[in-house]
Amino acid sequence: MIPDVIGVTWKEILVVAFMAGGVWFELKAIRRDIKRLEQKQDKYNNLQERTHLLELWRQEHEEKSSHARI
């Protein structure tokens, strides 16, 4: 009876170890995806900032040109 209990225990330990490995792999993949999404968000935010600065610059030059015409 003791060998049966030991056999089941080793099987359970192996199952838990493989499950932990699967969870670790998934967490690693999730972290990689989050990092990639953060990079895309940073790129988008940078684009928005540059667009806003360009719009301000354009408005400023339109005002200058309209004052020059008057």
PDB file with one MODEL, atoms N, CA, C and O in Angstrom:
MODEL        1
ATOM      1  N   MET A   1       0.817  -1.188   0.000  1.00  0.00           N
ATOM      2  CA  MET A   1       0.000   0.000   0.000  1.00  0.00           C
ATOM      3  C   MET A   1       0.866   1.259   0.000  1.00  0.00           C
ATOM      4  O   MET A   1       0.490   2.257  -0.613  1.00  0.00           O
ATOM      5  N   ILE A   2       1.976   1.233   0.650  1.00  0.00           N
ATOM      6  CA  ILE A   2       2.844   2.405   0.697  1.00  0.00           C
ATOM      7  C   ILE A   2       3.367   2.768  -0.696  1.00  0.00           C
ATOM      8  O   ILE A   2       3.380   3.958  -1.014  1.00  0.00           O
ATOM      9  N   PRO A   3       3.799   1.834  -1.551  1.00  0.00           N
ATOM     10  CA  PRO A   3       4.243   2.220  -2.889  1.00  0.00           C
ATOM     11  C   PRO A   3       3.156   2.918  -3.702  1.00  0.00           C
ATOM     12  O   PRO A   3       3.461   3.811  -4.493  1.00  0.00           O
ATOM     13  N   ASP A   4       1.883   2.522  -3.520  1.00  0.00           N
ATOM     14  CA  ASP A   4       0.807   3.183  -4.246  1.00  0.00           C
ATOM     15  C   ASP A   4       0.665   4.645  -3.825  1.00  0.00           C
ATOM     16  O   ASP A   4       0.451   5.516  -4.668  1.00  0.00           O
ATOM     17  N   VAL A   5       0.779   4.910  -2.555  1.00  0.00           N
ATOM     18  CA  VAL A   5       0.665   6.278  -2.047  1.00  0.00           C
ATOM     19  C   VAL A   5       1.829   7.115  -2.553  1.00  0.00           C
ATOM     20  O   VAL A   5       1.640   8.269  -2.936  1.00  0.00           O
ATOM     21  N   ILE A   6       3.021   6.553  -2.558  1.00  0.00           N
ATOM     22  CA  ILE A   6       4.199   7.274  -3.045  1.00  0.00           C
ATOM     23  C   ILE A   6       4.064   7.540  -4.538  1.00  0.00           C
ATOM     24  O   ILE A   6       4.424   8.623  -5.000  1.00  0.00           O
ATOM     25  N   GLY A   7       3.558   6.583  -5.301  1.00  0.00           N
ATOM     26  CA  GLY A   7       3.367   6.752  -6.740  1.00  0.00           C
ATOM     27  C   GLY A   7       2.393   7.866  -7.054  1.00  0.00           C
ATOM     28  O   GLY A   7       2.630   8.661  -7.964  1.00  0.00           O
ATOM     29  N   VAL A   8       1.316   7.934  -6.326  1.00  0.00           N
ATOM     30  CA  VAL A   8       0.330   8.984  -6.543  1.00  0.00           C
ATOM     31  C   VAL A   8       0.935  10.330  -6.176  1.00  0.00           C
ATOM     32  O   VAL A   8       0.699  11.323  -6.864  1.00  0.00           O
ATOM     33  N   THR A   9       1.695  10.375  -5.121  1.00  0.00           N
ATOM     34  CA  THR A   9       2.298  11.625  -4.677  1.00  0.00           C
ATOM     35  C   THR A   9       3.257  12.149  -5.737  1.00  0.00           C
ATOM     36  O   THR A   9       3.250  13.344  -6.035  1.00  0.00           O
ATOM     37  N   TRP A  10       4.088  11.273  -6.316  1.00  0.00           N
ATOM     38  CA  TRP A  10       5.015  11.719  -7.357  1.00  0.00           C
ATOM     39  C   TRP A  10       4.276  12.207  -8.594  1.00  0.00           C
ATOM     40  O   TRP A  10       4.688  13.178  -9.229  1.00  0.00           O
ATOM     41  N   LYS A  11       3.191  11.534  -8.932  1.00  0.00           N
ATOM     42  CA  LYS A  11       2.397  11.962 -10.082  1.00  0.00           C
ATOM     43  C   LYS A  11       1.803  13.345  -9.829  1.00  0.00           C
ATOM     44  O   LYS A  11       1.809  14.203 -10.711  1.00  0.00           O
ATOM     45  N   GLU A  12       1.295  13.552  -8.628  1.00  0.00           N
ATOM     46  CA  GLU A  12       0.722  14.856  -8.297  1.00  0.00           C
ATOM     47  C   GLU A  12       1.792  15.949  -8.312  1.00  0.00           C
ATOM     48  O   GLU A  12       1.537  17.066  -8.762  1.00  0.00           O
ATOM     49  N   ILE A  13       2.969  15.628  -7.826  1.00  0.00           N
ATOM     50  CA  ILE A  13       4.068  16.599  -7.826  1.00  0.00           C
ATOM     51  C   ILE A  13       4.448  16.957  -9.260  1.00  0.00           C
ATOM     52  O   ILE A  13       4.670  18.128  -9.567  1.00  0.00           O
ATOM     53  N   LEU A  14       4.523  15.965 -10.134  1.00  0.00           N
ATOM     54  CA  LEU A  14       4.854  16.227 -11.530  1.00  0.00           C
ATOM     55  C   LEU A  14       3.775  17.063 -12.213  1.00  0.00           C
ATOM     56  O   LEU A  14       4.088  17.967 -12.988  1.00  0.00           O
ATOM     57  N   VAL A  15       2.513  16.768 -11.931  1.00  0.00           N
ATOM     58  CA  VAL A  15       1.418  17.540 -12.516  1.00  0.00           C
ATOM     59  C   VAL A  15       1.506  18.988 -12.070  1.00  0.00           C
ATOM     60  O   VAL A  15       1.366  19.897 -12.888  1.00  0.00           O
ATOM     61  N   VAL A  16       1.735  19.215 -10.792  1.00  0.00           N
ATOM     62  CA  VAL A  16       1.839  20.575 -10.272  1.00  0.00           C
ATOM     63  C   VAL A  16       3.042  21.284 -10.888  1.00  0.00           C
ATOM     64  O   VAL A  16       2.955  22.462 -11.234  1.00  0.00           O
ATOM     65  N   ALA A  17       4.152  20.582 -11.026  1.00  0.00           N
ATOM     66  CA  ALA A  17       5.352  21.191 -11.615  1.00  0.00           C
ATOM     67  C   ALA A  17       5.100  21.593 -13.070  1.00  0.00           C
ATOM     68  O   ALA A  17       5.476  22.691 -13.479  1.00  0.00           O
ATOM     69  N   PHE A  18       4.472  20.721 -13.849  1.00  0.00           N
ATOM     70  CA  PHE A  18       4.175  21.055 -15.247  1.00  0.00           C
ATOM     71  C   PHE A  18       3.163  22.190 -15.345  1.00  0.00           C
ATOM     72  O   PHE A  18       3.274  23.040 -16.228  1.00  0.00           O
ATOM     73  N   MET A  19       2.185  22.213 -14.455  1.00  0.00           N
ATOM     74  CA  MET A  19       1.218  23.301 -14.462  1.00  0.00           C
ATOM     75  C   MET A  19       1.895  24.626 -14.110  1.00  0.00           C
ATOM     76  O   MET A  19       1.600  25.660 -14.708  1.00  0.00           O
ATOM     77  N   ALA A  20       2.798  24.584 -13.143  1.00  0.00           N
ATOM     78  CA  ALA A  20       3.518  25.801 -12.766  1.00  0.00           C
ATOM     79  C   ALA A  20       4.367  26.292 -13.937  1.00  0.00           C
ATOM     80  O   ALA A  20       4.470  27.497 -14.166  1.00  0.00           O
ATOM     81  N   GLY A  21       4.968  25.373 -14.672  1.00  0.00           N
ATOM     82  CA  GLY A  21       5.742  25.743 -15.854  1.00  0.00           C
ATOM     83  C   GLY A  21       4.860  26.384 -16.914  1.00  0.00           C
ATOM     84  O   GLY A  21       5.262  27.358 -17.550  1.00  0.00           O
ATOM     85  N   GLY A  22       3.670  25.852 -17.107  1.00  0.00           N
ATOM     86  CA  GLY A  22       2.734  26.432 -18.074  1.00  0.00           C
ATOM     87  C   GLY A  22       2.288  27.822 -17.660  1.00  0.00           C
ATOM     88  O   GLY A  22       2.200  28.725 -18.492  1.00  0.00           O
ATOM     89  N   VAL A  23       2.007  27.996 -16.377  1.00  0.00           N
ATOM     90  CA  VAL A  23       1.600  29.309 -15.876  1.00  0.00           C
ATOM     91  C   VAL A  23       2.745  30.304 -16.039  1.00  0.00           C
ATOM     92  O   VAL A  23       2.523  31.446 -16.439  1.00  0.00           O
ATOM     93  N   TRP A  24       3.965  29.875 -15.732  1.00  0.00           N
ATOM     94  CA  TRP A  24       5.124  30.759 -15.859  1.00  0.00           C
ATOM     95  C   TRP A  24       5.304  31.186 -17.316  1.00  0.00           C
ATOM     96  O   TRP A  24       5.585  32.352 -17.593  1.00  0.00           O
ATOM     97  N   PHE A  25       5.142  30.243 -18.245  1.00  0.00           N
ATOM     98  CA  PHE A  25       5.271  30.563 -19.669  1.00  0.00           C
ATOM     99  C   PHE A  25       4.208  31.564 -20.099  1.00  0.00           C
ATOM    100  O   PHE A  25       4.504  32.500 -20.841  1.00  0.00           O
ATOM    101  N   GLU A  26       2.972  31.377 -19.641  1.00  0.00           N
ATOM    102  CA  GLU A  26       1.892  32.302 -19.992  1.00  0.00           C
ATOM    103  C   GLU A  26       2.150  33.691 -19.415  1.00  0.00           C
ATOM    104  O   GLU A  26       1.916  34.693 -20.091  1.00  0.00           O
ATOM    105  N   LEU A  27       2.626  33.761 -18.180  1.00  0.00           N
ATOM    106  CA  LEU A  27       2.945  35.060 -17.579  1.00  0.00           C
ATOM    107  C   LEU A  27       4.049  35.771 -18.353  1.00  0.00           C
ATOM    108  O   LEU A  27       4.014  36.988 -18.531  1.00  0.00           O
ATOM    109  N   LYS A  28       5.020  35.001 -18.807  1.00  0.00           N
ATOM    110  CA  LYS A  28       6.104  35.575 -19.604  1.00  0.00           C
ATOM    111  C   LYS A  28       5.546  36.144 -20.911  1.00  0.00           C
ATOM    112  O   LYS A  28       5.940  37.231 -21.333  1.00  0.00           O
ATOM    113  N   ALA A  29       4.644  35.421 -21.543  1.00  0.00           N
ATOM    114  CA  ALA A  29       4.040  35.884 -22.791  1.00  0.00           C
ATOM    115  C   ALA A  29       3.185  37.134 -22.549  1.00  0.00           C
ATOM    116  O   ALA A  29       3.185  38.056 -23.365  1.00  0.00           O
ATOM    117  N   ILE A  30       2.467  37.160 -21.439  1.00  0.00           N
ATOM    118  CA  ILE A  30       1.640  38.325 -21.110  1.00  0.00           C
ATOM    119  C   ILE A  30       2.521  39.540 -20.875  1.00  0.00           C
ATOM    120  O   ILE A  30       2.212  40.633 -21.348  1.00  0.00           O
ATOM    121  N   ARG A  31       3.612  39.357 -20.148  1.00  0.00           N
ATOM    122  CA  ARG A  31       4.535  40.479 -19.905  1.00  0.00           C
ATOM    123  C   ARG A  31       5.104  41.012 -21.218  1.00  0.00           C
ATOM    124  O   ARG A  31       5.244  42.223 -21.390  1.00  0.00           O
ATOM    125  N   ARG A  32       5.429  40.117 -22.135  1.00  0.00           N
ATOM    126  CA  ARG A  32       5.963  40.524 -23.433  1.00  0.00           C
ATOM    127  C   ARG A  32       4.909  41.315 -24.214  1.00  0.00           C
ATOM    128  O   ARG A  32       5.224  42.325 -24.844  1.00  0.00           O
ATOM    129  N   ASP A  33       3.665  40.852 -24.169  1.00  0.00           N
ATOM    130  CA  ASP A  33       2.578  41.559 -24.859  1.00  0.00           C
ATOM    131  C   ASP A  33       2.345  42.936 -24.253  1.00  0.00           C
ATOM    132  O   ASP A  33       2.134  43.909 -24.977  1.00  0.00           O
ATOM    133  N   ILE A  34       2.382  43.021 -22.928  1.00  0.00           N
ATOM    134  CA  ILE A  34       2.190  44.316 -22.260  1.00  0.00           C
ATOM    135  C   ILE A  34       3.309  45.273 -22.635  1.00  0.00           C
ATOM    136  O   ILE A  34       3.059  46.452 -22.887  1.00  0.00           O
ATOM    137  N   LYS A  35       4.533  44.782 -22.674  1.00  0.00           N
ATOM    138  CA  LYS A  35       5.669  45.637 -23.048  1.00  0.00           C
ATOM    139  C   LYS A  35       5.505  46.147 -24.482  1.00  0.00           C
ATOM    140  O   LYS A  35       5.772  47.315 -24.765  1.00  0.00           O
ATOM    141  N   ARG A  36       5.066  45.270 -25.378  1.00  0.00           N
ATOM    142  CA  ARG A  36       4.859  45.666 -26.768  1.00  0.00           C
ATOM    143  C   ARG A  36       3.751  46.715 -26.880  1.00  0.00           C
ATOM    144  O   ARG A  36       3.875  47.681 -27.632  1.00  0.00           O
ATOM    145  N   LEU A  37       2.674  46.518 -26.131  1.00  0.00           N
ATOM    146  CA  LEU A  37       1.574  47.481 -26.155  1.00  0.00           C
ATOM    147  C   LEU A  37       1.984  48.823 -25.558  1.00  0.00           C
ATOM    148  O   LEU A  37       1.548  49.873 -26.033  1.00  0.00           O
ATOM    149  N   GLU A  38       2.822  48.795 -24.517  1.00  0.00           N
ATOM    150  CA  GLU A  38       3.321  50.049 -23.934  1.00  0.00           C
ATOM    151  C   GLU A  38       4.169  50.804 -24.944  1.00  0.00           C
ATOM    152  O   GLU A  38       4.086  52.029 -25.037  1.00  0.00           O
ATOM    153  N   GLN A  39       4.983  50.079 -25.700  1.00  0.00           N
ATOM    154  CA  GLN A  39       5.806  50.724 -26.720  1.00  0.00           C
ATOM    155  C   GLN A  39       4.924  51.355 -27.801  1.00  0.00           C
ATOM    156  O   GLN A  39       5.195  52.467 -28.253  1.00  0.00           O
ATOM    157  N   LYS A  40       3.873  50.648 -28.212  1.00  0.00           N
ATOM    158  CA  LYS A  40       2.968  51.203 -29.214  1.00  0.00           C
ATOM    159  C   LYS A  40       2.255  52.440 -28.669  1.00  0.00           C
ATOM    160  O   LYS A  40       2.055  53.415 -29.394  1.00  0.00           O
ATOM    161  N   GLN A  41       1.871  52.400 -27.386  1.00  0.00           N
ATOM    162  CA  GLN A  41       1.192  53.537 -26.775  1.00  0.00           C
ATOM    163  C   GLN A  41       2.134  54.740 -26.682  1.00  0.00           C
ATOM    164  O   GLN A  41       1.721  55.873 -26.934  1.00  0.00           O
ATOM    165  N   ASP A  42       3.390  54.498 -26.323  1.00  0.00           N
ATOM    166  CA  ASP A  42       4.375  55.579 -26.269  1.00  0.00           C
ATOM    167  C   ASP A  42       4.567  56.204 -27.651  1.00  0.00           C
ATOM    168  O   ASP A  42       4.663  57.424 -27.780  1.00  0.00           O
ATOM    169  N   LYS A  43       4.620  55.372 -28.663  1.00  0.00           N
ATOM    170  CA  LYS A  43       4.774  55.855 -30.030  1.00  0.00           C
ATOM    171  C   LYS A  43       3.577  56.721 -30.429  1.00  0.00           C
ATOM    172  O   LYS A  43       3.741  57.776 -31.043  1.00  0.00           O
ATOM    173  N   TYR A  44       2.378  56.268 -30.076  1.00  0.00           N
ATOM    174  CA  TYR A  44       1.158  57.014 -30.388  1.00  0.00           C
ATOM    175  C   TYR A  44       1.132  58.345 -29.630  1.00  0.00           C
ATOM    176  O   TYR A  44       0.790  59.381 -30.199  1.00  0.00           O
ATOM    177  N   ASN A  45       1.496  58.311 -28.345  1.00  0.00           N
ATOM    178  CA  ASN A  45       1.504  59.540 -27.549  1.00  0.00           C
ATOM    179  C   ASN A  45       2.508  60.539 -28.113  1.00  0.00           C
ATOM    180  O   ASN A  45       2.234  61.739 -28.151  1.00  0.00           O
ATOM    181  N   ASN A  46       3.658  60.058 -28.547  1.00  0.00           N
ATOM    182  CA  ASN A  46       4.669  60.931 -29.143  1.00  0.00           C
ATOM    183  C   ASN A  46       4.116  61.575 -30.410  1.00  0.00           C
ATOM    184  O   ASN A  46       4.332  62.763 -30.652  1.00  0.00           O
ATOM    185  N   LEU A  47       3.413  60.804 -31.207  1.00  0.00           N
ATOM    186  CA  LEU A  47       2.800  61.330 -32.429  1.00  0.00           C
ATOM    187  C   LEU A  47       1.772  62.408 -32.095  1.00  0.00           C
ATOM    188  O   LEU A  47       1.718  63.441 -32.762  1.00  0.00           O
ATOM    189  N   GLN A  48       0.961  62.174 -31.070  1.00  0.00           N
ATOM    190  CA  GLN A  48      -0.043  63.155 -30.674  1.00  0.00           C
ATOM    191  C   GLN A  48       0.611  64.452 -30.197  1.00  0.00           C
ATOM    192  O   GLN A  48       0.136  65.543 -30.512  1.00  0.00           O
ATOM    193  N   GLU A  49       1.694  64.331 -29.442  1.00  0.00           N
ATOM    194  CA  GLU A  49       2.402  65.525 -28.973  1.00  0.00           C
ATOM    195  C   GLU A  49       2.975  66.313 -30.151  1.00  0.00           C
ATOM    196  O   GLU A  49       2.864  67.538 -30.198  1.00  0.00           O
ATOM    197  N   ARG A  50       3.580  65.609 -31.090  1.00  0.00           N
ATOM    198  CA  ARG A  50       4.146  66.297 -32.250  1.00  0.00           C
ATOM    199  C   ARG A  50       3.051  66.942 -33.095  1.00  0.00           C
ATOM    200  O   ARG A  50       3.237  68.043 -33.612  1.00  0.00           O
ATOM    201  N   THR A  51       1.918  66.268 -33.239  1.00  0.00           N
ATOM    202  CA  THR A  51       0.808  66.827 -34.001  1.00  0.00           C
ATOM    203  C   THR A  51       0.288  68.098 -33.333  1.00  0.00           C
ATOM    204  O   THR A  51      -0.008  69.088 -34.003  1.00  0.00           O
ATOM    205  N   HIS A  52       0.180  68.060 -32.018  1.00  0.00           N
ATOM    206  CA  HIS A  52      -0.286  69.236 -31.281  1.00  0.00           C
ATOM    207  C   HIS A  52       0.689  70.402 -31.449  1.00  0.00           C
ATOM    208  O   HIS A  52       0.267  71.536 -31.677  1.00  0.00           O
ATOM    209  N   LEU A  53       1.989  70.128 -31.339  1.00  0.00           N
ATOM    210  CA  LEU A  53       2.988  71.187 -31.515  1.00  0.00           C
ATOM    211  C   LEU A  53       2.948  71.737 -32.937  1.00  0.00           C
ATOM    212  O   LEU A  53       3.087  72.944 -33.138  1.00  0.00           O
ATOM    213  N   LEU A  54       2.761  70.874 -33.913  1.00  0.00           N
ATOM    214  CA  LEU A  54       2.658  71.330 -35.299  1.00  0.00           C
ATOM    215  C   LEU A  54       1.435  72.224 -35.500  1.00  0.00           C
ATOM    216  O   LEU A  54       1.497  73.225 -36.214  1.00  0.00           O
ATOM    217  N   GLU A  55       0.340  71.857 -34.874  1.00  0.00           N
ATOM    218  CA  GLU A  55      -0.883  72.656 -34.975  1.00  0.00           C
ATOM    219  C   GLU A  55      -0.677  74.031 -34.337  1.00  0.00           C
ATOM    220  O   GLU A  55      -1.107  75.044 -34.891  1.00  0.00           O
ATOM    221  N   LEU A  56      -0.028  74.069 -33.185  1.00  0.00           N
ATOM    222  CA  LEU A  56       0.269  75.358 -32.545  1.00  0.00           C
ATOM    223  C   LEU A  56       1.170  76.208 -33.433  1.00  0.00           C
ATOM    224  O   LEU A  56       0.945  77.409 -33.580  1.00  0.00           O
ATOM    225  N   TRP A  57       2.175  75.600 -34.015  1.00  0.00           N
ATOM    226  CA  TRP A  57       3.112  76.320 -34.887  1.00  0.00           C
ATOM    227  C   TRP A  57       2.365  76.881 -36.106  1.00  0.00           C
ATOM    228  O   TRP A  57       2.590  78.023 -36.507  1.00  0.00           O
ATOM    229  N   ARG A  58       1.477  76.070 -36.687  1.00  0.00           N
ATOM    230  CA  ARG A  58       0.704  76.502 -37.848  1.00  0.00           C
ATOM    231  C   ARG A  58      -0.200  77.679 -37.497  1.00  0.00           C
ATOM    232  O   ARG A  58      -0.287  78.645 -38.255  1.00  0.00           O
ATOM    233  N   GLN A  59      -0.861  77.602 -36.369  1.00  0.00           N
ATOM    234  CA  GLN A  59      -1.736  78.698 -35.944  1.00  0.00           C
ATOM    235  C   GLN A  59      -0.943  79.977 -35.709  1.00  0.00           C
ATOM    236  O   GLN A  59      -1.382  81.070 -36.069  1.00  0.00           O
ATOM    237  N   GLU A  60       0.207  79.829 -35.111  1.00  0.00           N
ATOM    238  CA  GLU A  60       1.058  80.993 -34.840  1.00  0.00           C
ATOM    239  C   GLU A  60       1.480  81.673 -36.143  1.00  0.00           C
ATOM    240  O   GLU A  60       1.450  82.900 -36.242  1.00  0.00           O
ATOM    241  N   HIS A  61       1.869  80.890 -37.128  1.00  0.00           N
ATOM    242  CA  HIS A  61       2.307  81.455 -38.404  1.00  0.00           C
ATOM    243  C   HIS A  61       1.139  82.032 -39.208  1.00  0.00           C
ATOM    244  O   HIS A  61       1.318  82.995 -39.953  1.00  0.00           O
ATOM    245  N   GLU A  62      -0.032  81.459 -39.064  1.00  0.00           N
ATOM    246  CA  GLU A  62      -1.206  82.035 -39.728  1.00  0.00           C
ATOM    247  C   GLU A  62      -1.534  83.408 -39.139  1.00  0.00           C
ATOM    248  O   GLU A  62      -1.888  84.337 -39.865  1.00  0.00           O
ATOM    249  N   GLU A  63      -1.411  83.524 -37.814  1.00  0.00           N
ATOM    250  CA  GLU A  63      -1.665  84.808 -37.173  1.00  0.00           C
ATOM    251  C   GLU A  63      -0.644  85.853 -37.631  1.00  0.00           C
ATOM    252  O   GLU A  63      -1.002  86.999 -37.903  1.00  0.00           O
ATOM    253  N   LYS A  64       0.616  85.455 -37.714  1.00  0.00           N
ATOM    254  CA  LYS A  64       1.660  86.377 -38.156  1.00  0.00           C
ATOM    255  C   LYS A  64       1.410  86.828 -39.593  1.00  0.00           C
ATOM    256  O   LYS A  64       1.558  88.007 -39.915  1.00  0.00           O
ATOM    257  N   SER A  65       1.030  85.888 -40.449  1.00  0.00           N
ATOM    258  CA  SER A  65       0.805  86.251 -41.843  1.00  0.00           C
ATOM    259  C   SER A  65      -0.447  87.124 -41.990  1.00  0.00           C
ATOM    260  O   SER A  65      -0.494  88.012 -42.842  1.00  0.00           O
ATOM    261  N   SER A  66      -1.448  86.867 -41.163  1.00  0.00           N
ATOM    262  CA  SER A  66      -2.648  87.706 -41.260  1.00  0.00           C
ATOM    263  C   SER A  66      -2.359  89.112 -40.742  1.00  0.00           C
ATOM    264  O   SER A  66      -2.922  90.074 -41.263  1.00  0.00           O
ATOM    265  N   HIS A  67      -1.503  89.262 -39.738  1.00  0.00           N
ATOM    266  CA  HIS A  67      -1.123  90.584 -39.237  1.00  0.00           C
ATOM    267  C   HIS A  67      -0.274  91.316 -40.265  1.00  0.00           C
ATOM    268  O   HIS A  67      -0.360  92.537 -40.396  1.00  0.00           O
ATOM    269  N   ALA A  68       0.539  90.572 -40.987  1.00  0.00           N
ATOM    270  CA  ALA A  68       1.395  91.198 -42.005  1.00  0.00           C
ATOM    271  C   ALA A  68       0.547  91.734 -43.153  1.00  0.00           C
ATOM    272  O   ALA A  68       0.893  92.754 -43.750  1.00  0.00           O
ATOM    273  N   ARG A  69      -0.561  91.062 -43.470  1.00  0.00           N
ATOM    274  CA  ARG A  69      -1.422  91.511 -44.562  1.00  0.00           C
ATOM    275  C   ARG A  69      -2.206  92.777 -44.175  1.00  0.00           C
ATOM    276  O   ARG A  69      -2.568  93.579 -45.036  1.00  0.00           O
ATOM    277  N   ILE A  70      -2.455  92.941 -42.901  1.00  0.00           N
ATOM    278  CA  ILE A  70      -3.259  94.098 -42.454  1.00  0.00           C
ATOM    279  C   ILE A  70      -2.380  95.295 -42.434  1.00  0.00           C
ATOM    280  O   ILE A  70      -2.833  96.387 -42.091  1.00  0.00           O
TER     281      ILE A  70
ENDMDL
END
